[in-house]
Amino acid sequence: MQQLCRLAALALGLCAAPLSALSASVTVIPLGSHDGEFCRYDRALIFEDPDGTRILYDAGRTVRGPDDPRLGRIDAVLLSHVHGDHLGDVHQPEANAGTCAEPDFSVKITPVSNTVAIAAAKKAKLVVGGEMPAFFAPKLKAAGGDPKQVQPLRFGAMTKIGGVEIASVPAVHSNGLDPKFIEHEHAQALAASGLTAYVGPPGGYVLRFSNGLVAYLSGDTGITAEQDLVVRRHYRAQLAVLNIGGTFTTGPAEAAYVINELVKPASVIASHANEEATRNGKLLPGTKTAAFKQAVRVPVHVPLSGKPMQFDAEGKCVAGC
């Protein structure tokens, strides 16, 4: 029977990947501010490939520094853009500090940033686009890391970390670096003028895992044609992580259009809702997250902090959703 299976795999052109990897699932672990909830500033997710590669996406404010026990080993840190709620200007002093609607982010971590501190401590690759690599290399060094950990990745390019291929895709947003992440007189001059520093355009990512799953991580974005032309037609993403909060990004109706008409994945994980979306792990009626779930034609998965979800190669949640 094993011999027949191997022959079938060869006939299908699948001999490059172990049979176990083809059937294995990708694990997605939300790292929010409050256990078992989807809260106002929750952005961070860990993606674990079937081969064990672990990728942290947009650490932001809800990962409690590099010593957060939820992190474990991290092979790469992806940063979509440098706004404080993604780069990480502050974080909680302990689990569940504050409320889901207003978390306690009393630990200041500027000018270093939560992202840099985690990448340095974990000796992980830091994947960024635009002009961000030149900014982050000395930051990594100052935090005790190696500037070579910074991995430039601009639109159209792809890199590979462990068993995961990572591509950069456009996002339509802003990407101004707050002066509090900059040292001395440069920060003072920018702040006095009400300006931020330019570090190139924001972005999103497409991840192709060793089991064949392709996932789109939107970063912060509005509706953009590349969600159809690049994310769906070229990369054929079957799982999406999409911002839904409105004002700063697509709101529930716009995000639903992106999923239903442009990306057309098999399922979607809601992100960046900017609200207390759940209570006792249950979705609250009248929230933006509830409106998005009602408007979307594929399964919408709410990222409850600390609750792993598993996805197969077709983007279907097979456990934890």
Sine and cosine of phi, psi and omega as CSV:
sin_phi,cos_phi,sin_psi,cos_psi,sin_omega,cos_omega
0.00,0.00,-0.67,0.74,0.03,-1.00
-0.89,0.46,-0.63,0.78,0.02,-1.00
-0.90,0.45,-0.66,0.75,0.03,-1.00
-0.89,0.46,-0.63,0.78,0.01,-1.00
-0.90,0.43,-0.66,0.75,0.01,-1.00
-0.91,0.42,-0.65,0.76,0.02,-1.00
-0.90,0.44,-0.65,0.76,0.02,-1.00
-0.90,0.44,-0.64,0.77,0.01,-1.00
-0.90,0.44,-0.66,0.75,0.04,-1.00
-0.89,0.46,-0.68,0.73,-0.01,-1.00
-0.88,0.47,-0.51,0.86,-0.02,-1.00
-1.00,0.00,0.01,1.00,0.01,-1.00
0.96,0.27,0.47,0.88,-0.09,-1.00
-0.96,-0.29,0.22,0.98,-0.12,-0.99
-0.93,0.36,-0.22,0.97,-0.02,-1.00
-0.96,0.29,-0.31,0.95,-0.04,-1.00
-0.86,-0.51,0.64,-0.77,0.06,-1.00
-0.86,0.50,0.54,-0.84,0.00,-1.00
-0.88,0.48,-0.54,0.84,0.01,-1.00
-0.91,0.42,-0.59,0.80,-0.01,-1.00
-0.93,0.36,-0.54,0.84,-0.04,-1.00
-0.91,0.41,-0.50,0.86,-0.04,-1.00
-0.98,-0.18,-0.14,0.99,-0.05,-1.00
-0.97,0.25,0.30,-0.95,-0.04,-1.00
-0.94,-0.35,0.36,-0.93,0.11,-0.99
-1.00,-0.05,0.73,-0.68,0.01,-1.00
-0.99,-0.17,0.75,-0.66,0.05,-1.00
-0.90,-0.44,0.83,-0.56,-0.06,-1.00
-0.87,-0.49,0.94,-0.35,0.06,-1.00
-0.96,0.29,0.68,-0.73,0.05,-1.00
-0.88,-0.48,0.99,0.14,-0.05,-1.00
-0.99,-0.10,-0.12,-0.99,-0.07,-1.00
-0.99,0.15,-0.43,0.90,-0.08,-1.00
-0.72,-0.69,0.78,-0.63,-0.09,-1.00
-0.83,0.56,0.77,-0.64,0.10,-0.99
0.97,0.25,0.19,0.98,-0.04,-1.00
-0.80,-0.59,0.26,-0.97,0.16,-0.99
-0.90,-0.43,0.95,-0.31,-0.22,-0.97
-0.90,-0.43,-0.01,-1.00,-0.23,-0.97
-0.83,0.56,-0.70,0.72,-0.10,-0.99
-0.95,-0.31,0.32,0.95,-0.03,-1.00
-0.95,0.31,0.85,-0.52,0.08,-1.00
-0.73,-0.69,-0.58,0.82,-0.23,-0.97
-0.93,0.35,0.69,-0.72,0.08,-1.00
-0.66,-0.75,0.59,-0.80,0.20,-0.98
-0.96,-0.27,0.73,-0.68,0.11,-0.99
-0.94,-0.34,0.84,-0.54,0.02,-1.00
-0.92,-0.40,0.89,-0.45,0.01,-1.00
-0.95,0.31,0.40,-0.91,0.08,-1.00
-0.83,0.56,-0.41,0.91,0.02,-1.00
-1.00,0.09,0.02,1.00,0.03,-1.00
0.99,-0.17,-0.19,0.98,0.04,-1.00
-0.87,0.49,0.75,-0.66,-0.07,-1.00
-0.86,-0.52,0.82,-0.57,-0.08,-1.00
-0.85,-0.53,0.81,-0.59,0.04,-1.00
-0.99,-0.13,0.80,-0.61,-0.04,-1.00
-0.93,-0.36,0.85,-0.52,0.08,-1.00
0.75,0.66,0.97,0.26,-0.05,-1.00
-0.84,0.54,-0.66,0.75,0.09,-1.00
0.85,0.52,-0.64,-0.77,-0.10,-1.00
-0.98,-0.19,-0.22,0.98,-0.16,-0.99
-0.99,-0.10,-0.16,0.99,0.20,-0.98
-1.00,0.07,0.81,-0.58,-0.14,-0.99
-1.00,0.05,0.87,0.50,0.04,-1.00
0.96,0.27,0.03,-1.00,-0.06,-1.00
-0.91,0.41,-0.30,0.95,0.01,-1.00
-1.00,-0.01,0.07,1.00,0.06,-1.00
-0.85,0.53,0.88,-0.48,-0.09,-1.00
-0.90,0.43,-0.25,0.97,0.00,-1.00
-0.97,0.26,-0.29,0.96,-0.11,-0.99
-0.95,0.32,-0.77,0.64,-0.13,-0.99
0.89,0.45,-0.46,-0.89,0.04,-1.00
-0.96,0.28,0.69,-0.72,0.07,-1.00
-0.81,-0.59,0.83,-0.56,-0.01,-1.00
-1.00,-0.02,-0.50,0.86,0.00,-1.00
-0.49,-0.87,0.55,-0.84,0.10,-0.99
-0.89,-0.45,0.83,-0.56,0.05,-1.00
-0.98,-0.20,0.73,-0.68,0.06,-1.00
-0.83,-0.56,0.85,-0.53,-0.02,-1.00
-0.98,0.21,-0.63,0.78,0.01,-1.00
-0.24,-0.97,0.10,-1.00,-0.25,-0.97
-0.99,-0.16,0.22,0.97,0.08,-1.00
-0.90,0.45,0.52,-0.86,-0.15,-0.99
-0.84,0.55,-0.54,0.84,-0.03,-1.00
-0.97,0.23,-0.09,1.00,0.07,-1.00
-0.90,-0.43,-0.70,0.71,0.05,-1.00
-0.95,0.33,-0.61,0.79,0.05,-1.00
0.99,-0.13,1.00,-0.05,0.07,-1.00
-1.00,-0.05,-0.41,0.91,-0.01,-1.00
-0.57,-0.82,0.22,-0.98,0.17,-0.98
-0.44,-0.90,0.14,-0.99,-0.03,-1.00
-0.95,0.32,0.50,-0.86,0.09,-1.00
-0.97,0.24,-0.40,0.92,-0.02,-1.00
-0.31,-0.95,0.21,-0.98,-0.02,-1.00
-0.86,0.51,0.67,-0.74,0.13,-0.99
0.91,0.40,0.30,0.95,0.02,-1.00
-0.92,0.39,0.68,-0.73,-0.08,-1.00
0.97,0.23,-0.38,-0.92,0.02,-1.00
-0.91,-0.41,0.21,-0.98,0.03,-1.00
-0.89,0.46,-0.61,0.79,0.01,-1.00
-0.97,0.23,-0.52,0.85,-0.01,-1.00
-0.65,-0.76,0.99,0.16,0.00,-1.00
-0.90,0.43,0.43,-0.90,0.05,-1.00
-1.00,0.05,0.97,-0.25,0.04,-1.00
-0.94,-0.34,0.90,0.43,-0.13,-0.99
-1.00,-0.03,-0.07,1.00,0.02,-1.00
-1.00,-0.05,0.92,-0.39,0.00,-1.00
-0.99,0.12,0.69,-0.73,-0.02,-1.00
-0.70,-0.71,0.48,0.88,0.12,-0.99
-0.99,-0.16,0.46,-0.89,0.06,1.00
-1.00,0.10,0.06,1.00,-0.09,-1.00
-0.92,0.40,-0.80,0.60,-0.08,-1.00
1.00,-0.03,0.54,-0.84,0.04,-1.00
-0.88,0.47,-0.66,0.75,-0.03,-1.00
-0.87,0.50,-0.75,0.66,-0.02,-1.00
-0.91,0.42,-0.68,0.73,-0.01,-1.00
-0.87,0.50,-0.66,0.75,0.00,-1.00
-0.93,0.37,-0.73,0.68,-0.01,-1.00
-0.87,0.49,-0.67,0.74,-0.01,-1.00
-0.91,0.42,-0.73,0.68,-0.05,-1.00
-0.93,0.38,-0.58,0.81,-0.04,-1.00
-1.00,0.03,-0.08,1.00,-0.05,-1.00
0.81,0.59,0.65,0.76,-0.07,-1.00
-0.99,-0.12,0.43,-0.90,0.17,-0.99
-0.91,0.41,0.64,-0.77,0.10,-1.00
-0.93,-0.38,0.94,-0.35,-0.11,-0.99
-0.99,-0.15,0.87,-0.49,-0.04,-1.00
-0.57,-0.82,0.36,-0.93,0.00,-1.00
-0.89,-0.45,-0.29,-0.96,0.02,-1.00
0.84,0.54,-0.63,-0.77,0.09,-1.00
-1.00,-0.05,0.19,0.98,-0.05,-1.00
-0.91,0.42,-0.56,0.83,-0.02,-1.00
-0.83,0.55,-0.69,0.73,-0.03,-1.00
-0.91,0.41,-0.50,0.86,0.04,-1.00
-0.97,0.26,-0.66,0.75,-0.13,-0.99
-0.99,0.15,-0.38,0.92,-0.02,-1.00
-0.85,0.52,-0.78,0.62,0.06,-1.00
-0.93,0.38,-0.48,0.88,0.08,-1.00
-0.88,0.47,-0.70,0.71,0.03,-1.00
-0.87,0.49,-0.69,0.72,-0.02,-1.00
-0.89,0.46,-0.70,0.71,0.00,-1.00
-0.90,0.44,-0.47,0.88,-0.01,-1.00
-1.00,0.03,0.08,1.00,0.02,-1.00
1.00,-0.10,0.10,0.99,0.04,-1.00
-0.99,-0.10,-0.20,-0.98,-0.01,-1.00
-0.92,-0.40,0.79,-0.61,0.03,-1.00
-0.81,0.58,-0.44,0.90,-0.01,-1.00
-0.94,0.33,-0.17,0.99,0.09,-1.00
-0.93,0.38,-0.40,0.92,-0.02,-1.00
-0.96,0.29,0.83,-0.56,-0.03,-1.00
-0.93,-0.38,0.97,-0.25,0.04,-1.00
-0.92,0.40,0.66,-0.75,0.04,-1.00
-0.47,-0.88,0.98,-0.22,-0.02,-1.00
-0.97,-0.26,0.19,-0.98,-0.10,-0.99
-0.82,0.57,0.75,-0.67,-0.01,-1.00
0.99,-0.12,-0.23,0.97,-0.04,-1.00
-0.99,-0.13,0.28,-0.96,0.05,-1.00
-0.61,-0.80,0.59,-0.81,0.12,-0.99
-0.76,-0.65,0.12,-0.99,0.01,-1.00
-0.69,-0.72,0.76,-0.65,0.06,-1.00
-0.80,-0.60,0.89,-0.46,-0.13,-0.99
0.87,0.50,-0.76,-0.65,0.01,-1.00
-1.00,-0.04,0.17,0.99,-0.12,-0.99
-0.93,-0.36,0.84,-0.54,0.14,-0.99
-1.00,0.06,0.70,-0.72,-0.08,-1.00
-0.82,-0.57,0.84,-0.54,0.04,-1.00
-0.89,-0.46,0.51,-0.86,0.05,-1.00
-0.99,-0.12,0.70,-0.72,0.05,-1.00
-0.76,-0.65,0.41,-0.91,-0.08,-1.00
-0.94,0.34,0.45,-0.89,0.20,-0.98
-0.75,-0.66,0.53,-0.85,0.03,-1.00
-0.96,-0.28,0.98,-0.19,-0.12,-0.99
-0.29,-0.96,-0.20,-0.98,0.15,-0.99
-0.94,-0.35,0.19,-0.98,-0.07,-1.00
-0.48,-0.88,0.70,0.72,0.01,-1.00
-0.98,0.18,0.73,-0.68,0.02,-1.00
-1.00,0.06,0.88,-0.47,0.00,-1.00
-0.87,0.49,0.66,-0.75,0.01,-1.00
-0.82,0.57,-0.39,0.92,-0.02,-1.00
-0.92,0.39,-0.24,0.97,0.08,-1.00
-1.00,-0.02,0.01,1.00,-0.07,-1.00
-0.92,-0.40,0.47,-0.88,-0.08,-1.00
-1.00,0.03,0.53,-0.85,0.35,-0.94
0.82,0.58,-0.72,-0.69,-0.20,-0.98
-0.93,0.38,-0.47,0.88,0.04,-1.00
-0.89,0.45,-0.69,0.73,0.02,-1.00
-0.90,0.45,-0.67,0.74,-0.03,-1.00
-0.90,0.44,-0.65,0.76,-0.02,-1.00
-0.92,0.40,-0.69,0.73,0.02,-1.00
-0.90,0.44,-0.73,0.68,-0.03,-1.00
-0.88,0.47,-0.64,0.77,-0.01,-1.00
-0.91,0.41,-0.47,0.88,-0.01,-1.00
-1.00,-0.08,-0.01,1.00,-0.03,-1.00
0.93,0.37,0.53,0.85,-0.06,-1.00
-0.91,-0.41,0.33,-0.94,0.16,-0.99
-0.90,-0.43,0.23,-0.97,0.00,-1.00
-1.00,0.02,0.57,-0.82,-0.01,-1.00
-1.00,0.04,0.80,-0.60,0.03,-1.00
-0.77,-0.64,0.44,0.90,0.02,-1.00
1.00,0.04,0.02,-1.00,-0.08,-1.00
-0.96,0.30,0.39,-0.92,0.15,-0.99
-0.96,0.26,0.05,-1.00,0.02,-1.00
-0.34,-0.94,0.04,-1.00,0.16,-0.99
-0.77,-0.64,-0.10,-1.00,-0.05,-1.00
-0.67,-0.75,0.43,-0.90,0.24,-0.97
-0.86,-0.51,0.79,-0.62,0.02,-1.00
-0.93,-0.36,0.76,-0.66,0.11,-0.99
-0.92,-0.40,0.91,-0.41,-0.09,-1.00
-1.00,0.01,0.23,-0.97,-0.10,-1.00
-0.94,0.35,-0.29,0.96,0.07,-1.00
-1.00,0.04,0.00,1.00,0.01,-1.00
0.98,-0.20,-0.23,0.97,0.02,-1.00
-0.90,0.44,0.70,-0.72,0.11,-0.99
-0.89,-0.45,0.82,-0.57,-0.06,-1.00
-0.86,-0.51,0.68,-0.74,0.05,-1.00
-0.98,-0.22,0.85,-0.53,0.07,-1.00
-0.95,-0.33,0.94,-0.35,-0.24,-0.97
-0.96,0.28,-0.34,0.94,-0.26,-0.97
0.89,0.46,-0.48,-0.87,0.12,-0.99
-0.98,-0.18,0.83,-0.56,-0.07,-1.00
-0.41,-0.91,0.37,-0.93,0.26,-0.96
-1.00,-0.07,-0.17,-0.98,0.06,-1.00
-0.94,0.34,0.73,-0.68,0.02,-1.00
-0.63,-0.77,0.58,-0.81,-0.05,-1.00
-0.87,0.50,-0.46,0.89,-0.02,-1.00
-0.91,0.42,-0.33,0.94,0.06,-1.00
-0.90,0.43,-0.48,0.88,0.11,-0.99
-1.00,0.00,-0.82,0.57,-0.13,-0.99
-0.91,0.41,-0.64,0.77,-0.11,-0.99
-0.98,-0.22,-0.82,0.58,-0.11,-0.99
-0.92,0.39,-0.72,0.70,-0.03,-1.00
-1.00,0.09,-0.82,0.58,-0.15,-0.99
-0.95,0.32,-0.66,0.75,-0.04,-1.00
-1.00,0.07,-0.83,0.56,-0.09,-1.00
-1.00,0.07,-0.37,0.93,0.04,-1.00
0.86,0.52,0.77,0.64,-0.02,-1.00
-0.89,0.46,0.71,-0.71,0.02,-1.00
-0.94,-0.34,-0.18,0.98,0.09,-1.00
-0.74,-0.67,0.69,-0.72,0.03,-1.00
-0.82,-0.57,0.59,-0.81,0.20,-0.98
-0.90,-0.44,0.92,-0.39,-0.21,-0.98
-0.78,-0.62,0.70,-0.72,0.08,-1.00
-0.95,0.31,0.64,-0.77,-0.10,-0.99
-0.72,-0.69,0.16,0.99,-0.25,-0.97
-0.98,0.20,-0.32,0.95,-0.05,-1.00
0.98,0.21,0.14,-0.99,-0.01,-1.00
0.91,0.42,-0.88,0.47,-0.03,-1.00
-0.99,-0.11,-0.30,0.95,-0.06,-1.00
-0.55,-0.84,-0.10,-0.99,0.13,-0.99
-0.83,0.55,0.67,-0.74,0.13,-0.99
-1.00,0.07,-0.07,-1.00,-0.07,-1.00
-0.84,0.54,-0.69,0.72,-0.03,-1.00
-0.93,0.37,-0.69,0.72,0.01,-1.00
-0.92,0.40,-0.66,0.75,0.02,-1.00
-0.90,0.43,-0.60,0.80,0.05,-1.00
-0.89,0.45,-0.63,0.78,0.06,-1.00
-0.88,0.47,-0.67,0.74,0.03,-1.00
-0.85,0.52,-0.69,0.72,-0.03,-1.00
-0.96,0.28,-0.73,0.68,-0.11,-0.99
-0.95,0.30,-0.58,0.82,-0.17,-0.99
-0.91,-0.41,-0.38,0.92,-0.11,-0.99
-0.94,-0.34,-0.91,0.41,-0.05,-1.00
-0.97,0.24,-0.68,0.73,0.02,-1.00
0.80,0.61,0.80,0.60,0.03,-1.00
-0.98,0.18,0.06,-1.00,0.08,-1.00
-0.98,0.19,-0.46,0.89,0.03,-1.00
-0.34,-0.94,0.25,-0.97,-0.07,-1.00
-0.63,-0.77,0.60,-0.80,0.13,-0.99
-0.97,-0.24,0.84,-0.54,0.04,-1.00
-0.94,0.35,0.56,-0.83,0.00,-1.00
-0.53,-0.85,0.32,-0.95,0.16,-0.99
0.80,0.61,0.75,0.66,-0.04,-1.00
-0.99,0.16,-0.35,0.94,0.02,-1.00
0.84,0.55,0.70,0.71,-0.02,-1.00
-0.33,-0.95,0.28,-0.96,0.24,-0.97
-0.98,0.19,0.99,-0.17,-0.12,-0.99
-1.00,0.03,-0.42,0.91,-0.04,-1.00
-0.74,-0.67,0.33,-0.95,0.15,-0.99
-0.60,-0.80,0.78,-0.63,-0.11,-0.99
0.82,0.57,0.56,0.83,0.05,-1.00
0.98,0.21,0.08,1.00,-0.03,-1.00
-0.95,-0.32,0.68,-0.73,-0.01,-1.00
-0.91,0.42,0.77,-0.64,-0.02,-1.00
-0.99,0.14,0.74,-0.67,0.07,-1.00
-0.91,0.40,0.48,-0.88,0.03,-1.00
0.99,0.13,0.00,1.00,0.01,-1.00
-1.00,0.04,0.27,-0.96,0.08,-1.00
-0.90,0.44,-0.58,0.81,0.01,-1.00
-0.90,0.43,-0.65,0.76,0.04,-1.00
-0.91,0.41,-0.64,0.77,0.02,-1.00
-0.90,0.43,-0.65,0.76,0.03,-1.00
-0.90,0.44,-0.70,0.71,-0.01,-1.00
-0.88,0.48,-0.63,0.78,-0.02,-1.00
-0.94,0.35,-0.52,0.86,-0.10,-1.00
-1.00,0.07,-0.29,0.96,-0.11,-0.99
-1.00,-0.03,0.60,-0.80,-0.09,-1.00
-1.00,-0.05,0.01,1.00,0.06,-1.00
-0.86,-0.52,0.24,-0.97,0.01,-1.00
-0.85,0.52,0.74,-0.67,0.08,-1.00
-0.96,-0.29,0.83,-0.56,-0.03,-1.00
-0.96,-0.29,0.79,-0.61,-0.01,-1.00
-1.00,0.00,0.83,-0.56,-0.07,-1.00
-0.99,0.17,1.00,-0.05,0.01,-1.00
-0.99,0.15,0.82,-0.58,-0.14,-0.99
-0.83,0.55,0.79,-0.61,0.04,-1.00
0.99,0.13,0.00,1.00,-0.02,-1.00
-0.97,-0.22,0.97,-0.23,-0.05,-1.00
-0.92,0.40,0.58,-0.81,0.13,-0.99
-0.86,-0.51,0.57,-0.82,-0.01,-1.00
-0.86,-0.52,0.69,-0.72,-0.07,-1.00
-0.81,-0.59,0.67,-0.74,0.03,-1.00
-1.00,0.07,-0.07,-1.00,-0.08,-1.00
-0.90,0.45,-0.41,0.91,-0.03,-1.00
-1.00,-0.01,0.05,1.00,0.00,-1.00
1.00,0.08,0.18,0.98,0.03,-1.00
-1.00,0.03,0.71,-0.71,0.06,-1.00
-0.97,0.26,0.84,-0.54,-0.06,-1.00
-0.95,-0.31,-0.12,0.99,0.04,-1.00
-0.26,-0.97,0.58,-0.81,0.14,-0.99
1.00,0.08,0.00,1.00,-0.04,-1.00
-0.97,-0.26,0.00,0.00,0.00,0.00
